[in-house]
Amino acid sequence: MRAVEISKPGGPEVLVPVERPMPEPGPGEVLIKVAAAGINRPDVFQRKGNYAPPPGASDLPGLEVAGEIVAGDAAAGGFALGDPVCALVAGGGYAEYCVAPALQCLPIPKGLSLIEAAGLPETYFTVWSNVFDRGQLAEGEALLVHGGASGIGTTAIQIARAMGNPVYATVGSDDRVRAVEELGATKGINYKSQDFVKEVLDATGGAGVDVILDMVAGDYIPRNIKCLADDGRIVIIALLGGAQAQVDCNHVLRRRLTITGSTLRPRPVAFKGRIARALQARVWPLLESGAIKPVVHATLPLEQAAAGHAMMESGENIGKIILTL
C-alpha cells in the first residue's frame, strides 16, 4: 500500500512517500480503506521526534481517518463490512489502509463527505474529553479557547456555542478574529495586539471565564489564572509555550481553582470508545442538523503530506488540513 513515513526526526521534508505492507486487524479491530486523513499538531511533534507512538501502534503518522471498513471485526463496533466510517487511531493514518479499534469508529454524519469526516475524530474526541469531561463545562458557563483558529479551536468554539455557552478565543490575526466570531465566538482576541487577560475580564464584566482550554501552557498559566472565575478550571492539552509555569497558589486556594490536563493518544480503547458513544449521542446530531460544521482549510494528496505540515507550522490554516487518497 501507499503510505507516508517519517524517515528521520526533522522538518516537513522528512515525510517520505513509501510502499508498506498492508496492516492486519487484530481482535476487536477493523481494516479501513482510507479515503482521507487529517493532519494534527501531534503529527508534527512525532515528526520532530518529540511524541513517540504508544507501544504496539504504527510508526506511521496520522491519528484520524475516514473511509470504508473492508475487513476485521466490524460487529465489535456495531458496524458491517462496507460501512463508511471515520475513526480515531493511535497512528497509521497517512496510508492507503489503516487499522482502527472498532469501538473508536463512528458513522459518517449524514450530509458530510468523507473528506469532512476525516477531520472530525482527533479534534472532536479531544474537545469532548477535555472541555466537557475533564473541564465539566456546564450550560451557560463561559469558555476561553487558546488557538481558536486551529482544528481544536474551531471545534471547541462551535460545540460549546451550540450547547449554550459563551466562548472567547485567542488568535494571531485580525482576519482570524473575524473567522472565529463567524463560527460563533462571543469575542475573538488578537493576542499579538491585545492583552487577552484584560479583554476577557472586560468582556465578562470582571467575572472571568469558567473553563480555559489551553494548548500553550508556559507563561500563559499565570495569565489564565487571572482570567478564571471562582471555581474555574484550566485544562492543558499541549505545551506550545513550554512545560514550566509559575503558579500563585494563593489564587488556587482562595478561589478553588483547578489546573488539569490530559493526552488522549495513550488512553485505552475502552476509554476512547466511551467518548465515541458520547459524541454520537450528543454531537453527531448537531453536525447532521447543520448547527455545527467541520472547517476544512485545505486538502492535499497523501504524497504532499510535507506541504501540509509546512502549512500547519506556518500558522496559516483556519480549521483542518486533510490528506486525500
Backbone hydrogen bonds in HBPLUS format (Angstrom, degrees):
<---DONOR---> <-ACCEPTOR-->    atom                        ^
c    i                          cat <-CA-CA->   ^        H-A-AA   ^      H-
h    n   atom  resd res      DA  || num        DHA   H-A  angle D-A-AA Bond
n    s   type  num  typ     dist DA aas  dist angle  dist       angle   num
A0020-ARG N   A0001-MET O   2.88 MM  19  5.36 161.4  1.92 152.4 158.5     1
A0096-GLU N   A0002-ARG O   2.86 MM  94  5.42 146.7  1.97 168.9 162.1     2
A0003-ALA N   A0018-VAL O   3.01 MM  15  5.37 143.9  2.14 155.2 153.1     3
A0018-VAL N   A0003-ALA O   2.80 MM  15  5.37 164.1  1.83 147.6 149.7     4
A0004-VAL N   A0094-TYR O   2.97 MM  90  5.58 147.7  2.08 160.9 156.4     5
A0005-GLU N   A0016-VAL O   2.97 MM  11  5.45 160.7  2.01 150.1 146.2     6
A0016-VAL N   A0005-GLU O   2.90 MM  11  5.45 162.7  1.93 157.1 160.8     7
A0007-SER N   A0014-VAL O   2.90 MM   7  5.36 171.1  1.91 158.9 155.8     8
A0010-GLY N   A0047-ARG O   3.09 MM  37  6.31 153.4  2.17 133.9 142.0     9
A0014-VAL N   A0011-GLY O   3.04 MM   3  5.97 173.8  2.04 131.6 133.7    10
A0015-LEU N   A0012-PRO O   3.11 MM   3  5.88 167.6  2.13 124.8 127.2    11
A0029-GLU N   A0026-GLY O   3.06 MM   3  5.33 149.7  2.16 137.8 134.2    12
A0102-ALA N   A0028-GLY O   2.87 MM  74  5.85 173.0  1.87 148.8 151.1    13
A0073-ASP N   A0029-GLU O   2.77 MM  44  5.52 149.5  1.86 162.6 155.2    14
A0030-VAL N   A0100-ALA O   2.84 MM  70  5.49 160.2  1.88 158.3 163.9    15
A0100-ALA N   A0030-VAL O   2.97 MM  70  5.49 158.2  2.02 153.3 160.1    16
A0031-LEU N   A0071-ALA O   2.84 MM  40  5.04 165.5  1.86 134.2 135.1    17
A0070-VAL N   A0031-LEU O   2.84 MM  39  5.75 168.0  1.86 164.3 168.4    18
A0032-ILE N   A0098-CYS O   2.81 MM  66  5.27 170.7  1.82 155.0 158.3    19
A0098-CYS N   A0032-ILE O   2.96 MM  66  5.27 153.7  2.03 145.1 153.6    20
A0033-LYS N   A0068-GLU O   2.83 MM  35  5.25 162.6  1.86 155.5 154.6    21
A0068-GLU N   A0033-LYS O   3.13 MM  35  5.25 150.2  2.23 138.3 140.3    22
A0034-VAL N   A0096-GLU O   2.89 MM  62  5.30 147.3  2.00 134.1 142.2    23
A0035-ALA N   A0066-ALA O   2.79 MM  31  5.83 169.2  1.80 149.4 152.8    24
A0325-LEU N   A0035-ALA O   3.03 MM 290  5.21 156.4  2.09 142.2 137.2    25
A0036-ALA N   A0066-ALA O   3.24 MM  30  5.46 153.3  2.32 150.8 151.1    26
A0066-ALA N   A0036-ALA O   2.91 MM  30  5.46 143.7  2.04 161.5 159.8    27
A0037-ALA N   A0323-LEU O   2.82 MM 286  5.12 153.8  1.88 144.3 152.0    28
A0323-LEU N   A0037-ALA O   2.74 MM 286  5.12 172.1  1.75 167.1 164.7    29
A0038-GLY N   A0064-GLU O   3.18 MM  26  5.60 148.2  2.28 129.6 139.1    30
A0039-ILE N   A0321-ILE O   2.97 MM 282  5.64 154.1  2.04 177.8 172.0    31
A0043-ASP N   A0040-ASN O   2.88 MM   3  5.45 137.4  2.07 115.0 126.8    32
A0044-VAL N   A0041-ARG O   2.94 MM   3  5.17 123.6  2.26 104.5 118.8    33
A0045-PHE N   A0041-ARG O   3.12 MM   4  6.56 155.9  2.18 152.0 158.8    34
A0046-GLN N   A0042-PRO O   2.88 MM   4  6.11 158.4  1.93 147.9 153.6    35
A0047-ARG N   A0043-ASP O   2.89 MM   4  6.11 157.2  1.95 145.2 151.6    36
A0048-LYS N   A0044-VAL O   3.08 MM   4  6.34 143.8  2.21 145.4 154.4    37
A0050-ASN N   A0045-PHE O   2.87 MM   5  5.16 157.8  1.92 158.9 151.4    38
A0049-GLY N   A0046-GLN O   2.93 MM   3  5.07 154.5  2.00 105.4 113.7    39
A0057-ALA N   A0054-PRO O   3.03 MM   3  5.64 164.8  2.06 142.0 144.3    40
A0092-GLY N   A0060-LEU O   2.81 MM  32  4.48 153.4  1.88 124.8 127.4    41
A0094-TYR N   A0061-PRO O   2.96 MM  33  5.88 158.4  2.00 155.5 148.4    42
A0093-GLY N   A0062-GLY O   3.09 MM  31  3.83 151.0  2.18 109.1 108.5    43
A0089-VAL N   A0063-LEU O   2.98 MM  26  4.83 171.3  1.99 122.8 125.4    44
A0065-VAL N   A0087-ALA O   3.11 MM  22  5.50 155.5  2.17 148.9 156.4    45
A0087-ALA N   A0065-VAL O   2.88 MM  22  5.50 155.7  1.94 152.9 157.0    46
A0067-GLY N   A0085-VAL O   2.92 MM  18  5.70 159.6  1.97 164.6 171.2    47
A0085-VAL N   A0067-GLY O   2.83 MM  18  5.70 160.8  1.87 162.7 169.4    48
A0069-ILE N   A0083-ASP O   2.97 MM  14  5.59 166.2  1.99 155.2 157.4    49
A0082-GLY N   A0069-ILE O   2.75 MM  13  5.20 162.2  1.78 148.0 154.2    50
A0076-ALA N   A0073-ASP O   3.09 MM   3  5.70 151.3  2.18 114.9 122.6    51
A0077-GLY N   A0074-ALA O   3.03 MM   3  5.82 161.4  2.07 122.3 127.4    52
A0079-PHE N   A0074-ALA O   3.03 MM   5  4.90 159.7  2.08 132.0 127.7    53
A0078-GLY N   A0075-ALA O   3.00 MM   3  4.69 160.8  2.04  99.4 105.5    54
A0083-ASP N   A0080-ALA O   3.07 MM   3  5.74 156.8  2.13 142.4 143.1    55
A0086-CYS N   A0106-LEU O   2.92 MM  20  5.43 158.4  1.97 155.2 162.4    56
A0106-LEU N   A0086-CYS O   2.81 MM  20  5.43 154.3  1.87 164.0 170.8    57
A0088-LEU N   A0104-GLN O   3.20 MM  16  5.62 157.8  2.25 144.5 147.9    58
A0095-ALA N   A0093-GLY O   2.84 MM   2  5.48 137.3  2.02 103.6  91.2    59
A0104-GLN N   A0101-PRO O   2.94 MM   3  5.38 150.6  2.03 111.8 120.9    60
A0105-CYS N   A0102-ALA O   3.19 MM   3  5.38 161.7  2.23 111.4 112.7    61
A0112-LEU N   A0109-PRO O   3.07 MM   3  5.74 158.6  2.11 146.1 145.7    62
A0117-ALA N   A0113-SER O   2.92 MM   4  6.15 161.6  1.96 149.4 155.2    63
A0118-ALA N   A0114-LEU O   2.95 MM   4  6.04 138.5  2.12 141.4 150.9    64
A0119-GLY N   A0116-GLU O   3.16 MM   3  5.67 152.3  2.24 110.2 117.9    65
A0120-LEU N   A0117-ALA O   3.08 MM   3  5.31 164.9  2.10 114.6 116.1    66
A0124-TYR N   A0120-LEU O   2.82 MM   4  5.59 167.4  1.84 175.9 178.1    67
A0125-PHE N   A0121-PRO O   2.82 MM   4  5.67 166.5  1.84 153.5 158.0    68
A0126-THR N   A0122-GLU O   3.15 MM   4  6.03 156.4  2.21 133.7 140.9    69
A0127-VAL N   A0123-THR O   2.88 MM   4  6.01 167.0  1.89 151.2 154.8    70
A0128-TRP N   A0124-TYR O   2.98 MM   4  6.01 168.2  2.00 147.5 151.4    71
A0129-SER N   A0125-PHE O   2.97 MM   4  6.00 168.0  1.98 150.0 154.0    72
A0130-ASN N   A0126-THR O   3.01 MM   4  6.04 156.6  2.06 148.0 154.2    73
A0131-VAL N   A0127-VAL O   2.79 MM   4  5.48 159.4  1.83 148.0 155.2    74
A0132-PHE N   A0128-TRP O   3.19 MM   4  5.24 137.5  2.38 120.8 132.9    75
A0133-ASP N   A0128-TRP O   3.08 MM   5  6.46 144.3  2.22 157.4 166.4    76
A0134-ARG N   A0129-SER O   2.94 MM   5  6.28 159.8  1.98 145.2 150.9    77
A0135-GLY N   A0130-ASN O   2.77 MM   5  5.72 138.0  1.94 130.2 144.1    78
A0137-LEU N   A0131-VAL O   3.16 MM   6  6.07 161.6  2.19 147.0 152.2    79
A0141-GLU N   A0138-ALA O   3.01 MM   3  5.60 162.9  2.04 135.3 140.2    80
A0210-ASP N   A0142-ALA O   2.91 MM  68  5.28 139.4  2.08 125.8 137.1    81
A0211-VAL N   A0142-ALA O   3.15 MM  69  6.56 154.1  2.22 156.7 163.2    82
A0143-LEU N   A0166-PRO O   2.98 MM  23  6.38 161.0  2.02 157.4 163.3    83
A0168-TYR N   A0143-LEU O   2.78 MM  25  6.19 159.7  1.82 158.4 165.5    84
A0144-LEU N   A0211-VAL O   2.89 MM  67  6.35 153.8  1.95 153.1 161.9    85
A0213-LEU N   A0144-LEU O   2.87 MM  69  6.28 158.3  1.92 164.6 171.7    86
A0145-VAL N   A0168-TYR O   2.77 MM  23  6.20 157.9  1.82 154.0 160.5    87
A0170-THR N   A0145-VAL O   2.97 MM  25  6.45 154.3  2.04 153.0 160.2    88
A0146-HIS N   A0213-LEU O   3.08 MM  67  6.32 175.1  2.08 174.5 173.0    89
A0150-SER N   A0147-GLY O   3.14 MM   3  5.65 164.9  2.16 118.9 123.7    90
A0148-GLY N   A0170-THR O   2.92 MM  22  5.59 165.6  1.94 160.1 161.0    91
A0319-GLY N   A0149-ALA O   2.85 MM 170  6.07 144.3  1.98 160.2 163.9    92
A0154-THR N   A0150-SER O   2.82 MM   4  5.96 174.3  1.82 158.0 158.5    93
A0155-THR N   A0151-GLY O   3.19 MM   4  6.21 147.7  2.30 138.1 146.7    94
A0156-ALA N   A0152-ILE O   2.87 MM   4  6.09 167.0  1.89 158.1 161.5    95
A0157-ILE N   A0153-GLY O   2.96 MM   4  6.10 167.8  1.97 156.7 159.8    96
A0158-GLN N   A0154-THR O   3.35 MM   4  6.33 164.1  2.38 133.2 137.4    97
A0159-ILE N   A0155-THR O   2.99 MM   4  6.18 175.5  1.99 162.7 163.9    98
A0160-ALA N   A0156-ALA O   3.03 MM   4  5.94 164.6  2.06 148.3 152.9    99
A0161-ARG N   A0157-ILE O   2.98 MM   4  5.97 159.3  2.03 144.7 151.4   100
A0162-ALA N   A0158-GLN O   2.90 MM   4  6.00 158.8  1.94 147.4 153.4   101
A0163-MET N   A0159-ILE O   3.06 MM   4  6.28 131.5  2.31 141.7 154.4   102
A0163-MET N   A0160-ALA O   3.10 MM   3  5.10 133.7  2.33  95.2 108.1   103
A0165-ASN N   A0160-ALA O   2.99 MM   5  5.33 155.9  2.04 143.2 143.5   104
A0164-GLY N   A0161-ARG O   3.08 MM   3  5.26 161.9  2.12 110.4 112.2   105
A0186-THR N   A0167-VAL O   2.71 MM  19  5.37 137.8  1.88 143.2 157.5   106
A0169-ALA N   A0187-LYS O   3.11 MM  18  6.58 156.6  2.17 156.8 161.9   107
A0189-ILE N   A0169-ALA O   2.77 MM  20  6.04 151.9  1.85 160.9 164.4   108
A0171-VAL N   A0189-ILE O   2.84 MM  18  6.05 157.8  1.89 158.1 159.5   109
A0191-TYR N   A0171-VAL O   2.97 MM  20  6.08 147.6  2.07 162.3 172.7   110
A0177-VAL N   A0173-SER O   3.02 MM   4  6.39 140.8  2.18 138.6 150.2   111
A0178-ARG N   A0174-ASP O   3.09 MM   4  6.44 158.8  2.14 150.2 153.4   112
A0179-ALA N   A0175-ASP O   3.01 MM   4  6.29 150.9  2.10 139.6 148.4   113
A0180-VAL N   A0176-ARG O   2.92 MM   4  6.12 166.9  1.94 154.9 155.7   114
A0181-GLU N   A0177-VAL O   3.08 MM   4  6.21 152.3  2.16 146.1 154.1   115
A0182-GLU N   A0178-ARG O   2.95 MM   4  6.14 146.1  2.07 144.1 153.0   116
A0183-LEU N   A0179-ALA O   3.17 MM   4  6.48 134.0  2.40 136.5 148.4   117
A0185-ALA N   A0180-VAL O   2.97 MM   5  5.63 161.3  2.01 150.3 144.8   118
A0184-GLY N   A0181-GLU O   3.14 MM   3  5.11 154.3  2.20  98.1 106.0   119
A0193-SER N   A0190-ASN O   3.09 MM   3  5.69 148.7  2.19 115.3 123.2   120
A0194-GLN N   A0190-ASN O   2.79 MM   4  5.62 133.0  2.01 157.2 172.1   121
A0199-GLU N   A0195-ASP O   2.99 MM   4  6.22 167.6  2.00 159.8 163.9   122
A0200-VAL N   A0196-PHE O   2.94 MM   4  5.94 160.2  1.98 143.7 148.4   123
A0201-LEU N   A0197-VAL O   3.01 MM   4  6.19 170.3  2.02 154.4 157.4   124
A0202-ASP N   A0198-LYS O   2.83 MM   4  5.92 160.2  1.87 151.5 157.6   125
A0203-ALA N   A0199-GLU O   2.96 MM   4  6.00 158.1  2.01 141.7 148.1   126
A0204-THR N   A0200-VAL O   2.98 MM   4  6.12 138.0  2.16 144.7 155.4   127
A0206-GLY N   A0201-LEU O   2.64 MM   5  4.44 154.4  1.70 151.5 149.6   128
A0205-GLY N   A0202-ASP O   3.33 MM   3  5.25 166.6  2.35 104.4 106.3   129
A0207-ALA N   A0204-THR O   3.12 MM   3  5.39 164.8  2.14 111.7 114.2   130
A0209-VAL N   A0227-CYS O   2.87 MM  18  6.24 150.5  1.95 152.5 159.3   131
A0229-ALA N   A0209-VAL O   2.78 MM  20  5.28 157.4  1.83 143.6 140.7   132
A0233-ARG N   A0210-ASP O   2.80 MM  23  6.20 155.2  1.86 148.5 155.4   133
A0212-ILE N   A0233-ARG O   2.89 MM  21  6.40 146.1  2.00 154.7 163.2   134
A0235-VAL N   A0212-ILE O   2.85 MM  23  6.09 171.9  1.86 178.2 176.2   135
A0214-ASP N   A0235-VAL O   2.90 MM  21  5.99 175.3  1.90 157.7 159.3   136
A0237-ILE N   A0214-ASP O   2.85 MM  23  6.14 160.0  1.89 153.0 157.6   137
A0240-LEU N   A0215-MET O   3.24 MM  25  6.34 164.6  2.27 135.9 135.9   138
A0241-GLY N   A0216-VAL O   2.63 MM  25  4.68 154.6  1.69 132.9 133.9   139
A0220-TYR N   A0217-ALA O   2.96 MM   3  5.25 157.2  2.01 136.2 136.0   140
A0218-GLY N   A0242-GLY O   3.01 MM  24  4.49 114.5  2.46 146.4 138.6   141
A0221-ILE N   A0218-GLY O   3.24 MM   3  6.08 162.0  2.27 121.7 125.1   142
A0224-ASN N   A0220-TYR O   2.65 MM   4  5.84 150.4  1.73 157.2 167.3   143
A0225-ILE N   A0221-ILE O   2.99 MM   4  6.28 158.7  2.04 155.2 159.8   144
A0226-LYS N   A0222-PRO O   3.38 MM   4  6.64 148.4  2.48 135.5 142.1   145
A0227-CYS N   A0224-ASN O   2.79 MM   3  5.04 134.5  2.00 103.6 117.7   146
A0228-LEU N   A0225-ILE O   3.24 MM   3  5.31 152.5  2.32 102.0 109.9   147
A0232-GLY N   A0229-ALA O   2.97 MM   3  5.16 131.2  2.21 140.6 136.1   148
A0231-ASP N   A0255-ARG O   2.77 MM  24  6.01 169.3  1.78 179.4 175.6   149
A0258-THR N   A0232-GLY O   2.96 MM  26  6.36 152.4  2.04 154.2 162.1   150
A0234-ILE N   A0258-THR O   2.81 MM  24  6.20 161.5  1.85 159.2 164.7   151
A0260-THR N   A0234-ILE O   2.84 MM  26  6.10 174.3  1.84 167.0 168.6   152
A0236-ILE N   A0260-THR O   2.86 MM  24  6.22 161.6  1.89 134.8 138.7   153
A0262-SER N   A0236-ILE O   3.19 MM  26  6.72 145.0  2.32 165.2 171.7   154
A0242-GLY N   A0239-LEU O   2.98 MM   3  5.05 164.0  2.01 109.1 114.1   155
A0251-HIS N   A0248-ASP O   3.14 MM   3  5.87 134.1  2.37 116.5 124.4   156
A0253-LEU N   A0249-CYS O   2.93 MM   4  6.13 162.0  1.96 151.3 154.7   157
A0254-ARG N   A0250-ASN O   2.86 MM   4  5.97 170.6  1.87 157.3 158.4   158
A0255-ARG N   A0251-HIS O   2.91 MM   4  5.58 156.4  1.97 143.9 150.3   159
A0257-LEU N   A0252-VAL O   3.08 MM   5  4.64 147.4  2.19 122.3 131.6   160
A0267-ARG N   A0264-LEU O   3.05 MM   3  5.58 158.9  2.10 121.5 128.3   161
A0271-PHE N   A0268-PRO O   3.10 MM   3  5.42 121.7  2.46 104.1 117.6   162
A0272-LYS N   A0268-PRO O   3.19 MM   4  6.60 161.6  2.22 153.6 158.2   163
A0273-GLY N   A0269-VAL O   2.72 MM   4  5.90 148.6  1.82 152.1 162.5   164
A0274-ARG N   A0270-ALA O   3.07 MM   4  6.34 145.8  2.19 142.4 149.6   165
A0275-ILE N   A0271-PHE O   3.30 MM   4  6.71 149.7  2.39 141.7 149.5   166
A0276-ALA N   A0272-LYS O   2.93 MM   4  6.25 156.5  1.98 148.7 155.3   167
A0277-ARG N   A0273-GLY O   3.06 MM   4  6.36 156.5  2.11 148.6 153.4   168
A0278-ALA N   A0274-ARG O   3.08 MM   4  6.31 155.6  2.14 144.0 150.6   169
A0279-LEU N   A0275-ILE O   2.87 MM   4  6.14 160.6  1.91 157.0 162.2   170
A0280-GLN N   A0276-ALA O   2.96 MM   4  6.19 159.6  2.00 149.1 154.7   171
A0281-ALA N   A0277-ARG O   3.05 MM   4  6.23 151.1  2.13 143.7 151.0   172
A0282-ARG N   A0278-ALA O   2.82 MM   4  5.86 162.6  1.85 154.9 159.9   173
A0283-VAL N   A0279-LEU O   2.80 MM   4  4.87 146.6  1.91 127.0 138.1   174
A0284-TRP N   A0279-LEU O   2.84 MM   5  6.10 157.1  1.89 159.5 159.5   175
A0286-LEU N   A0283-VAL O   2.90 MM   3  5.20 127.3  2.18 106.6 121.0   176
A0287-LEU N   A0283-VAL O   3.15 MM   4  6.60 148.9  2.25 151.0 160.3   177
A0288-GLU N   A0284-TRP O   2.92 MM   4  6.18 161.9  1.96 156.5 161.5   178
A0289-SER N   A0285-PRO O   2.98 MM   4  6.03 138.7  2.15 137.5 147.2   179
A0291-ALA N   A0286-LEU O   2.97 MM   5  5.12 124.1  2.29 155.2 162.3   180
A0292-ILE N   A0286-LEU O   3.33 MM   6  5.79 151.6  2.42 124.9 123.0   181
A0290-GLY N   A0287-LEU O   3.19 MM   3  5.21 145.8  2.31  97.7 107.8   182
A0320-LYS N   A0295-VAL O   2.73 MM  25  6.08 167.1  1.75 157.6 155.5   183
A0297-HIS N   A0320-LYS O   2.63 MM  23  5.31 149.1  1.72 140.7 151.9   184
A0298-ALA N   A0320-LYS O   3.40 MM  22  6.97 152.5  2.49 147.2 152.2   185
A0322-ILE N   A0298-ALA O   2.93 MM  24  6.30 168.0  1.94 156.1 158.7   186
A0300-LEU N   A0322-ILE O   2.85 MM  22  6.31 151.9  1.93 157.2 165.9   187
A0324-THR N   A0300-LEU O   2.76 MM  24  5.99 149.9  1.85 147.6 155.4   188
A0304-GLN N   A0301-PRO O   2.81 MM   3  5.46 160.3  1.85 122.8 129.7   189
A0302-LEU N   A0324-THR O   2.93 MM  22  5.48 138.2  2.11 164.6 153.0   190
A0305-ALA N   A0302-LEU O   3.06 MM   3  5.59 131.2  2.30 130.6 127.5   191
A0307-ALA N   A0304-GLN O   3.03 MM   3  5.38 122.8  2.37 105.4 118.8   192
A0308-GLY N   A0304-GLN O   3.19 MM   4  6.62 149.5  2.29 146.4 155.5   193
A0308-GLY N   A0305-ALA O   3.03 MM   3  4.94 116.4  2.45  92.7 108.8   194
A0309-HIS N   A0305-ALA O   2.93 MM   4  6.31 152.8  2.01 153.8 160.8   195
A0310-ALA N   A0306-ALA O   2.98 MM   4  6.25 160.1  2.02 148.8 154.3   196
A0311-MET N   A0307-ALA O   2.95 MM   4  6.11 151.7  2.03 142.5 150.2   197
A0312-MET N   A0308-GLY O   3.01 MM   4  6.30 156.1  2.07 146.1 151.8   198
A0313-GLU N   A0309-HIS O   2.91 MM   4  6.16 165.6  1.93 155.7 159.3   199
A0314-SER N   A0310-ALA O   2.98 MM   4  6.09 135.5  2.18 140.8 152.0   200
A0315-GLY N   A0312-MET O   3.09 MM   3  5.38 149.0  2.19 104.6 114.0   201
